[in-house]
Amino acid sequence: MTQPLELVLIGAGQRGAYAYASYALAHPEEVRFVAVAEPDPIRRRRFAEEHDLDDSRCFASWEELIAAGQLGQGALVTTQDQLHVEPAVAAMEAGYHVLLEKPMAHTLEGCVRLVQTAERTGRILQICHVLRYSPFWRKLHQILEEGRLGEIITVEHRENVAYWHMAHSFVRGNWRNEALSSPMILAKCCHDLDLLFWNLGRCKRLSSVGSLLHFRADQVGPEIPNRCTDGCPIEPECPFSAPGIYLEYRPFRRLVERAAERGIDLERPNVWPFTVLSHDLSREGRLRALQTGPYGRCVYRCDNDVVDHQVVTMELESGASAVLVMHGHSHEEHRSMRYDGTRATLRARFGDPSEITIHHHASGRVEEVSLEEGGGGHGGGDHGVMANFVQVLRGQAEPLTSARASLESHLMAFAAEAARRQNRIIEMDEFRAQAEALAQQEGASP
């Protein structure tokens, strides 16, 4: 009987412990975690208990884990954005193959350095572009590969971030401030840019516009306090109310309706986004977190500076055009797409529910595409990327995407941000060359 593949985890936060490592609990015959590095002692202990780890295999830092020698075949690196490069590089140099959370890095130089390290060491470096592993996106890609739309002429792709998710992650949360994380077009849309690259090929040139329009101090008067829990006069009707989101579940009608069938205890909701508030998920614990922590702050009184809307216009090497629209003011979380080809138009929606329809030009027929269910996070993509990583390390499959291919979406994101800030058109060949040169300079620095 084949022994389970052995992996280590660097960063036991929301994505590492819940989205990815849960695959090992569901498939213990395939893979198991043999060590963890996590600075938070509660998270570290919880992960150790769930995966039956001895104290000698639990480390407070990635440096300690690497110093212990190679403990498994692969390493998952799921730290915060600005802490990706050093542990991933060290893991590859120590002999590990690496599955790395997106974005690869918060700087252009860091992204290129990761790819160069993988190529130099011969290690597998897979990036968690999890949507590629979702049945929905694989079906859409298959339709395009088969040429059912004819030649693709133009594409519209929308990343519609729900208003409460925008407030949670990009106003109050870890990705609110570019100096502390990365530009929103990178943090949120490297998925989307990867899909466009996967489906349409390389970008030739691009431009971009966008700004932080709403979540600013000048949007409210001086009577609005710093926290939603400090007697805010507009809290009851404010869509961004922290008590409304985290205590009363106002945006989560479907979650409340399906809580019992999904095994969720609404008294202690052990699901995202509540799990990032506090280790104590009781109502009292959540209320204390809102009274003292970042998620109880007024959205107009935060230190956020990332955009809340951005548009990227692209000319592809194929000659087709594409537009990516990202914004944080949607009524619900979903992505919506339109692909116009010479034979047919594809309209699609990825959310709850998901759907793909093909509108055939010559016959006028509307085809509803049958979709496979994709359970779990990102439409099945979270466990899908884990399954592929395990199969690749066992020699049973090829990576669905390479580190070099994953780099392309990050280059597009950084180019879009440069175009937005500098109000200019970016030629991607020039930008790629500059990125490689910057990484070489960084590598040569003492």
N, C-alpha and C positions, 0 to 999 in steps of 0.2 A: 504494500500500500504506500502511495506517495505521501511523504511528509508535508505538512503545511509550509508554505513559504514564510520566511521570517522577516519581519519589517520592524523598523524603529520609527517613532513619531517625535518630531521636533515641533512643539507648539500644540498643546492640548486644549485649544480654545474651541469656539463654536464649530468652525469648519473641520478642524483636525479630528476632534473627539467625536463629533456627532455626524457630520456629513460623510466623512471618509472611513474613519476607523470602525464605525458601526458595521461596515461590510464584513469585517473579520468576525464579529459576533454572529452575523447571519450566515456566514460561510466558514465555520471553523476548520473544515476539512481542507480548505484552499489556502488560508493565510492566517497568521497570528502575529500579534505585536509582542515583541520580546523586550522592549525598552522604551522609555519616554523621557523627554527633556521638557520641563515646564516650570517656569519660575513661581507660579501661583501654587502654593502648597495644597490648597483645597482641590484645585483642578488636577494636580499631579496625583493626589491620593485617590480621587474618584476614578481617574483613568486606570490606576494600578489595580484597584478593586475590580473594576469591570473586566479587565484583561488578565487578572491573576498574575500580577508582576511582583517579584520579590523586591525588597527595598534596595538591593544592590543594583537593580536595573532601573531605578528611578533617579533622575538627575535634575538639578535645579537650573542647569544651563546647557546649551548645546555644546559648549566647549568641553564640559565634563563628559558628556556622552561620547564625543569624538575621541577624547583622550583615553577612553576605556577600551579602544580598539574596535575593530569591525564586529558588530554583534548580530548582524543580519545581512541579507542580500540587498535590501532596498531601504530607503529613508523617505518618509513623507515630511516635507517642510511646509508647515502651515502657520508660521509666525505672522506678525503684522507686516504690512507692505515694506516698510523701511528696514526690516530685519530679515529679508529673504536671501540676499546675495551671499553674505559671509557664511552662514551655516550650510547653504546649498553647495557652495564652492568647496568648503572643508569636507563635506560628506562625499562629494565626488572624488576628491583627492585621497580620501581615506578608503576608497574602494566601493562605496555605495552607489547603486543606481538611484535616481532621485525622481520622485513625483512632487512637483512644486506648485503650490497654490498660485493662482493668478492675482494680480499682475506679477510678472516675473520679478520686477524690481521697480522702484519708484524713480529711477533715473535711467536715461537712455544708455549711458555708459555701463551701468550695472546689468541691464538686459543683455547687451552684447557680450559682456564679460562672461556671463553664465553660459551662453552658447559656445563661446570660444573654449571655455573650460571643459564642457562636455565633449567637444570635438577633440581637444588635446588629450584628454584622459581616456577617451573611448567609452565613457559611461553613457547610459541612457538617461536623458533628461526629458521627462514629459511634463508639460504644463497642464494645469487643471482647467483647460478649455472644455468644461464638462458638457456644453451643449452639443458638441460633435458626437457625444456618446448617447444622446437622447434619441429614442425611436422617432420622434416627431422630426427632428432636424435631419436625421439620416434619410428619412423618407423624402423630405424636400430636396435634399442633395441628390438622391437617386433620380427623381423626376427631372432635374436639370441635366444630370449626366446622360440620361437617356435621350435628351434632345426633344422632349415632348412639347416644349414651348417654342421650338425653333431657335433662331439666333436671338440671344438676349440683347435687348436694346437699352432698357432703362429699368432701374430698381429703386423702390422706396422702402426703407427699413426703419421702423420706429421702435425705440426703447422707451416704453411708457412706464415710468416709475411712479408708483402710487404715492399720493401726497403724504401719507403717514410714513411710508418707507423712506421718502426723501427726508422728512423731519428726523426719523430715527437714525439713519446712517450718515446722512450728508449735511445735517445741520447740528444735531446734538451729538452724533456718534463719532466713531473712530476715523471716518473718511471726510470729516467736515472741513478740514483745514489742509491746504496743499502742502504747507511746510511740515505738517505732522504725518502726512500720508502720501497722496499723489493727486494729480488732476482728476476730476470726476470722469472725464472722457476716457481716461485710462482705467481707473478703478472699476467703473461700471460697464464700460463699452468695449473693453478689449475682447469680451465674448462676441459682441456684435460685429466688430471689425474682423475677427477671426472667421466668423461665418461668411462674411462678404468675400474675404480672400479665398476661403475654401470653395465657395460656390462660383466665384467670378474671376479668380486670378488676381494678379498684382495690380496695384494702383499706380497710375502714371503721374498724376498730379492731383492736388486737392487744395481746397480753401475751407475756411470755417468762420462762423460767427456765433456769439453767445455771451451770456453774462450772468451775474447774480442779480436777479431782478426783484425778487420778493422778500427773501429772508434777511432783512436789513433793519437796523434800528430806526431808520426814518419812516418805516411803515406804520409805526404806532406812536402814541403820545406818551408823555412822561408818567402818566398814571398807571402804565402797565409795569408790574413788578418783574424782577429778575426770574422768578419761578412761578410756575402754574399753581403751586400750592400755597403761595403767599397772598391769597385773597385777590386774585386777578379778576377785574370786573367783567371781562369778556370770556372767561374760561368756559362757562357752560355752552356757549355757541361756537367757540373756536374749534375748527377742525383739527388743529395741531395740539389740542389740550393733552398734556401728559397723563392726568388722571383718566381722561376719556379713552386714551389709547391703551394704557397699561393696567388700569384697574376696572374700567367699565366695558372694555372690548368694543367700543363704538365702531371701529372700522372692520371688525372681524365677525360679521354676521354668519358667514359660512363656517368659520371655526367653531363658533358657539353651537350651531346646528348639528355639526358632525362630531363634536367633542367626544361623546360617549362611544360612537362607533370607531373612532380613532384611538380610543384609550387615553384621552387627555382629561386630566383632572383640572377643571377651571379654578378650583381653589388654589392649586399649585401648578400652574401651566408650564410643564417642562418641555416647552417648544420655543423656537425662535419666534419673535424677538424678545420674549420675556426672559429667556435664559441669560441674556447679557446684562440685565439690570442688576442682579444680585444673586448670591448663592442661596439666599433665603427667598423662595418663590411664593411664600404665603402672602396674602393681601397686606398684612402688616409689614412684611419684609420689602415688598414692592413699594409701599407707600414711603417707608424710610428711605429707600433708594431715590425716589423722586424728590424727597425733601433735602437730600444731601448730595446726590450724585449728578452726573451730567445729563441724564435723561429726563430730569424734571425741570430743566431750564426752559425759559420762554424762547421760542424759536427766533424771536426778534432781539434777543439779548445774548446770543452765543458768539463764539469767536470763529464762526464759519466764514470761509471765503471762496469755496468752490462754487462753480456755476450752478444754476438751477434750470438752465436750458442751453442747448448747443446744437448747431446744425453743421454737418460736414458734407461738403459737395465734392464728389470724386469723379475724375475721368480715368477709366480703367485702361490697361494696356490693350485690351480687346477692342477698344473704341466705345464701349458702352458707358453709360453714365449711371451713377448711384448717389443717393442721398441718404444719410443717416440722421435721424432726428432723435435727440435724447432730451427728456424733460422730467421734472419731478412734481408734476401737478396733475397726474392722471387720477381718475375716479377709481381705477383698479389697476393692479399690476399685470401687465401683459406686453408682449411684443406683437407688432402687426407688420405685414409685408405685402408688397405688390411687385411681382416680376412681370414685365411686359416683353414678350418675344414676338417673333415674326409669324408664329403659328397660333399662339395662345397666350392668355394672361392668367397668371397664378395669383390668387388672393389667399392670404394665410393669416392665422392668428395662433399665437402660442400663449396659452394661459389656462384659465378654467372657465369655459371649455376651450380646447384646441380644435382647429379645423383647417383644412386645405381644400380649396376648390380651384378647378381649372376651367377657364372659359375659352372654349375652342372657337377660333375666329370663323373658319369656313362654314361650320355646321350650326354654330350658335349654341351647341350643347354645353351644358354646365355639368361638369363631373365632380362629384363629391368623393374625395380620396379617403379610403379607409385607413384609419390610423391605429397602430398598436398602442396599447396602454403602456405608459411609462411611469411606474410607481416610484415614489421617493422624491428627493430633492432634485430640482431642475429637470423635471420630467423624466426621471430615471438616469440622468447624466452623472449624478454624484457617485452612485454605485457602479455605473457603467464605466467610468474612467478607472475606478479601482479594479474592476474585473479585467479590463484590458491591460493595466499595469502588471497585474499578477500573471496573466497569460504571457505577456512579453518577457518577463523575467524567467518564466519557466521554459521559454523557447517555443511556446505553443501558438504565438501570434506575432504579427508585426505591429509596431506602434501605429495608431490611427493618424498621428501627426508627429512631426519631429520638432526638436527645439528650434531649429533654424526656421521652420515654417511658422511656429508660434511667435517667433520674433517679429514677423511681418506685421501682425496686428498691433504690436506695441510700437513699432516704428510709425505706423499710421496714426496712432493716438498721439504720440509726441509731436508728429508733424502737424496734426490738426490743432494742437494747443499752440504751437509756434505760429501757425497761420492766423489763429484767432487773436493772439496777443499782438502780432506784428502787422496785421491787416494786409496779408499778402498771399500769393499762391505759392505753394511748395512743390518743387519738382522732386519726385521721390527717389530717382536715381542719385541725385546729388545728396539728398538727405541720408540715404543708406551709406554712401561713401563717407560722409562726415561722421556718422555714428561709429563705423568701424575704426576710423582714425582716432576718435575720442577714446574709445575703449583701449586701443593700443597705447595711447598716451597715459591713460590711467594705470595700465598694467606695468608701464615702465617707471612709474613714480616710485620714489624710495619709501 
